[in-house]
Amino acid sequence: MELIVVIAILGALAALVIPRFGGVLENSQQKTDEANIRIVESALELYQAEKGALPPGVDTFNELITELNKVGYLKNTELAAVSKGKVFTYDPSSKKISLSGGSSE
């Protein structure tokens, strides 16, 4: 009888704790993506400050990463969002980097 009570208590605790871990994972993924955006924005600002203009002919996020890597402002040649269903985008007209896709767009 005591064993059944202990198992029931452990099951109830697991039911309370497991959903919270899912939220922690999603939150950490979102924070990682936000940090990556800030890193790319900083590299882009450095590029603009030193070159006097933004990289020419860059229309997509991947092209931006490639160009910033080629001239030494980023170490990575590729950068992908870690949040499920999200991708980084670059709008050349506004010069903004964002995270799009998924349910919290």
PyRosetta script that sets phi, psi and omega in degrees:
from pyrosetta import init, pose_from_sequence

init()
pose = pose_from_sequence("MELIVVIAILGALAALVIPRFGGVLENSQQKTDEANIRIVESALELYQAEKGALPPGVDTFNELITELNKVGYLKNTELAAVSKGKVFTYDPSSKKISLSGGSSE")
pose.set_psi(1, -43.5)
pose.set_omega(1, -180.0)
pose.set_phi(2, -63.7)
pose.set_psi(2, -36.1)
pose.set_omega(2, 179.6)
pose.set_phi(3, -64.0)
pose.set_psi(3, -39.8)
pose.set_omega(3, 178.6)
pose.set_phi(4, -64.7)
pose.set_psi(4, -40.5)
pose.set_omega(4, 178.5)
pose.set_phi(5, -63.8)
pose.set_psi(5, -43.6)
pose.set_omega(5, 179.5)
pose.set_phi(6, -62.7)
pose.set_psi(6, -43.7)
pose.set_omega(6, 179.2)
pose.set_phi(7, -63.7)
pose.set_psi(7, -40.0)
pose.set_omega(7, 178.7)
pose.set_phi(8, -64.4)
pose.set_psi(8, -41.4)
pose.set_omega(8, 178.6)
pose.set_phi(9, -65.1)
pose.set_psi(9, -44.5)
pose.set_omega(9, 177.9)
pose.set_phi(10, -62.3)
pose.set_psi(10, -38.8)
pose.set_omega(10, 177.4)
pose.set_phi(11, -64.3)
pose.set_psi(11, -41.6)
pose.set_omega(11, 179.1)
pose.set_phi(12, -65.6)
pose.set_psi(12, -41.9)
pose.set_omega(12, 178.2)
pose.set_phi(13, -64.5)
pose.set_psi(13, -41.0)
pose.set_omega(13, 178.4)
pose.set_phi(14, -63.3)
pose.set_psi(14, -39.5)
pose.set_omega(14, 179.4)
pose.set_phi(15, -64.1)
pose.set_psi(15, -29.2)
pose.set_omega(15, 178.4)
pose.set_phi(16, -82.3)
pose.set_psi(16, -35.7)
pose.set_omega(16, -172.3)
pose.set_phi(17, -84.7)
pose.set_psi(17, -40.5)
pose.set_omega(17, -174.0)
pose.set_phi(18, -58.3)
pose.set_psi(18, -45.5)
pose.set_omega(18, 178.4)
pose.set_phi(19, -62.0)
pose.set_psi(19, -30.8)
pose.set_omega(19, 179.2)
pose.set_phi(20, -68.1)
pose.set_psi(20, -34.4)
pose.set_omega(20, 177.6)
pose.set_phi(21, -66.4)
pose.set_psi(21, -35.3)
pose.set_omega(21, 176.1)
pose.set_phi(22, -61.6)
pose.set_psi(22, -42.1)
pose.set_omega(22, 178.0)
pose.set_phi(23, -66.0)
pose.set_psi(23, -36.1)
pose.set_omega(23, 178.6)
pose.set_phi(24, -65.4)
pose.set_psi(24, -42.3)
pose.set_omega(24, 179.7)
pose.set_phi(25, -63.6)
pose.set_psi(25, -46.5)
pose.set_omega(25, 178.8)
pose.set_phi(26, -61.7)
pose.set_psi(26, -41.7)
pose.set_omega(26, 179.8)
pose.set_phi(27, -64.3)
pose.set_psi(27, -42.6)
pose.set_omega(27, -179.9)
pose.set_phi(28, -67.1)
pose.set_psi(28, -36.2)
pose.set_omega(28, 177.1)
pose.set_phi(29, -64.3)
pose.set_psi(29, -43.2)
pose.set_omega(29, 179.4)
pose.set_phi(30, -63.6)
pose.set_psi(30, -42.8)
pose.set_omega(30, 179.6)
pose.set_phi(31, -65.2)
pose.set_psi(31, -37.3)
pose.set_omega(31, 177.1)
pose.set_phi(32, -63.2)
pose.set_psi(32, -44.8)
pose.set_omega(32, 178.9)
pose.set_phi(33, -63.1)
pose.set_psi(33, -41.3)
pose.set_omega(33, 178.3)
pose.set_phi(34, -63.5)
pose.set_psi(34, -39.6)
pose.set_omega(34, 178.0)
pose.set_phi(35, -65.4)
pose.set_psi(35, -40.5)
pose.set_omega(35, 178.5)
pose.set_phi(36, -63.9)
pose.set_psi(36, -38.2)
pose.set_omega(36, 176.4)
pose.set_phi(37, -62.3)
pose.set_psi(37, -43.8)
pose.set_omega(37, 179.4)
pose.set_phi(38, -63.4)
pose.set_psi(38, -36.7)
pose.set_omega(38, 178.3)
pose.set_phi(39, -64.2)
pose.set_psi(39, -45.8)
pose.set_omega(39, -179.6)
pose.set_phi(40, -66.5)
pose.set_psi(40, -41.0)
pose.set_omega(40, 177.7)
pose.set_phi(41, -61.3)
pose.set_psi(41, -40.2)
pose.set_omega(41, 178.1)
pose.set_phi(42, -64.8)
pose.set_psi(42, -42.4)
pose.set_omega(42, 177.9)
pose.set_phi(43, -63.0)
pose.set_psi(43, -39.9)
pose.set_omega(43, 179.0)
pose.set_phi(44, -66.0)
pose.set_psi(44, -39.7)
pose.set_omega(44, 177.4)
pose.set_phi(45, -64.7)
pose.set_psi(45, -40.8)
pose.set_omega(45, 176.4)
pose.set_phi(46, -62.2)
pose.set_psi(46, -44.6)
pose.set_omega(46, 178.2)
pose.set_phi(47, -57.3)
pose.set_psi(47, -48.6)
pose.set_omega(47, -177.9)
pose.set_phi(48, -64.9)
pose.set_psi(48, -38.7)
pose.set_omega(48, 179.9)
pose.set_phi(49, -66.2)
pose.set_psi(49, -39.4)
pose.set_omega(49, -177.3)
pose.set_phi(50, -82.8)
pose.set_psi(50, -34.8)
pose.set_omega(50, -176.6)
pose.set_phi(51, -95.9)
pose.set_psi(51, -16.6)
pose.set_omega(51, 179.8)
pose.set_phi(52, 84.0)
pose.set_psi(52, 0.0)
pose.set_omega(52, -180.0)
pose.set_phi(53, -158.4)
pose.set_psi(53, 167.0)
pose.set_omega(53, 175.5)
pose.set_phi(54, -80.8)
pose.set_psi(54, 160.1)
pose.set_omega(54, -179.8)
pose.set_phi(55, -57.5)
pose.set_psi(55, 128.2)
pose.set_omega(55, -179.3)
pose.set_phi(56, -76.3)
pose.set_psi(56, 148.7)
pose.set_omega(56, 175.2)
pose.set_phi(57, 70.5)
pose.set_psi(57, 17.1)
pose.set_omega(57, 179.9)
pose.set_phi(58, -99.4)
pose.set_psi(58, 117.9)
pose.set_omega(58, -176.9)
pose.set_phi(59, -116.8)
pose.set_psi(59, -17.7)
pose.set_omega(59, -177.8)
pose.set_phi(60, -126.4)
pose.set_psi(60, 165.9)
pose.set_omega(60, 179.0)
pose.set_phi(61, -62.5)
pose.set_psi(61, -43.6)
pose.set_omega(61, -179.3)
pose.set_phi(62, -63.2)
pose.set_psi(62, -38.9)
pose.set_omega(62, 176.2)
pose.set_phi(63, -63.9)
pose.set_psi(63, -39.2)
pose.set_omega(63, 178.6)
pose.set_phi(64, -62.7)
pose.set_psi(64, -46.9)
pose.set_omega(64, 179.6)
pose.set_phi(65, -61.7)
pose.set_psi(65, -43.9)
pose.set_omega(65, 179.9)
pose.set_phi(66, -60.8)
pose.set_psi(66, -45.4)
pose.set_omega(66, -179.3)
pose.set_phi(67, -65.5)
pose.set_psi(67, -44.8)
pose.set_omega(67, -179.8)
pose.set_phi(68, -65.2)
pose.set_psi(68, -33.5)
pose.set_omega(68, 176.7)
pose.set_phi(69, -70.5)
pose.set_psi(69, -42.6)
pose.set_omega(69, -176.9)
pose.set_phi(70, -60.2)
pose.set_psi(70, -37.3)
pose.set_omega(70, -178.1)
pose.set_phi(71, -95.0)
pose.set_psi(71, 4.5)
pose.set_omega(71, 171.5)
pose.set_phi(72, 92.3)
pose.set_psi(72, 13.6)
pose.set_omega(72, -179.8)
pose.set_phi(73, -91.1)
pose.set_psi(73, -17.6)
pose.set_omega(73, 175.7)
pose.set_phi(74, -132.5)
pose.set_psi(74, 146.5)
pose.set_omega(74, 177.2)
pose.set_phi(75, -82.1)
pose.set_psi(75, -34.8)
pose.set_omega(75, -175.3)
pose.set_phi(76, -83.0)
pose.set_psi(76, 144.3)
pose.set_omega(76, 174.3)
pose.set_phi(77, -94.1)
pose.set_psi(77, -16.1)
pose.set_omega(77, 177.3)
pose.set_phi(78, -138.3)
pose.set_psi(78, 147.3)
pose.set_omega(78, 178.1)
pose.set_phi(79, -146.7)
pose.set_psi(79, 121.1)
pose.set_omega(79, -179.0)
pose.set_phi(80, -121.6)
pose.set_psi(80, 150.1)
pose.set_omega(80, 177.0)
pose.set_phi(81, -67.6)
pose.set_psi(81, 143.2)
pose.set_omega(81, 178.2)
pose.set_phi(82, -94.2)
pose.set_psi(82, -17.3)
pose.set_omega(82, 176.8)
pose.set_phi(83, -70.5)
pose.set_psi(83, 137.1)
pose.set_omega(83, -178.4)
pose.set_phi(84, -62.1)
pose.set_psi(84, 132.5)
pose.set_omega(84, 175.5)
pose.set_phi(85, 74.7)
pose.set_psi(85, 8.0)
pose.set_omega(85, -178.3)
pose.set_phi(86, -109.6)
pose.set_psi(86, 151.6)
pose.set_omega(86, 175.5)
pose.set_phi(87, -139.2)
pose.set_psi(87, 151.0)
pose.set_omega(87, 174.4)
pose.set_phi(88, -80.8)
pose.set_psi(88, 141.0)
pose.set_omega(88, 176.6)
pose.set_phi(89, -130.3)
pose.set_psi(89, 154.9)
pose.set_omega(89, 177.3)
pose.set_phi(90, -129.6)
pose.set_psi(90, 125.4)
pose.set_omega(90, 178.0)
pose.set_phi(91, -101.8)
pose.set_psi(91, 106.5)
pose.set_omega(91, -176.4)
pose.set_phi(92, -65.2)
pose.set_psi(92, -25.6)
pose.set_omega(92, -179.2)
pose.set_phi(93, -73.0)
pose.set_psi(93, -39.1)
pose.set_omega(93, 179.1)
pose.set_phi(94, -98.9)
pose.set_psi(94, -9.1)
pose.set_omega(94, -178.9)
pose.set_phi(95, 60.8)
pose.set_psi(95, 36.1)
pose.set_omega(95, -178.3)
pose.set_phi(96, -110.5)
pose.set_psi(96, 141.4)
pose.set_omega(96, 174.9)
pose.set_phi(97, -105.7)
pose.set_psi(97, 134.9)
pose.set_omega(97, -179.8)
pose.set_phi(98, -144.1)
pose.set_psi(98, 172.9)
pose.set_omega(98, 177.1)
pose.set_phi(99, -113.7)
pose.set_psi(99, 123.4)
pose.set_omega(99, -176.9)
pose.set_phi(100, -131.4)
pose.set_psi(100, 164.5)
pose.set_omega(100, -179.8)
pose.set_phi(101, 102.2)
pose.set_psi(101, 170.0)
pose.set_omega(101, 178.3)
pose.set_phi(102, 74.7)
pose.set_psi(102, -169.7)
pose.set_omega(102, -173.0)
pose.set_phi(103, -87.5)
pose.set_psi(103, -21.5)
pose.set_omega(103, -177.0)
pose.set_phi(104, -105.2)
pose.set_psi(104, 43.2)
pose.set_omega(104, -177.7)
pose.set_phi(105, -71.2)
pose.dump_pdb("model.pdb")
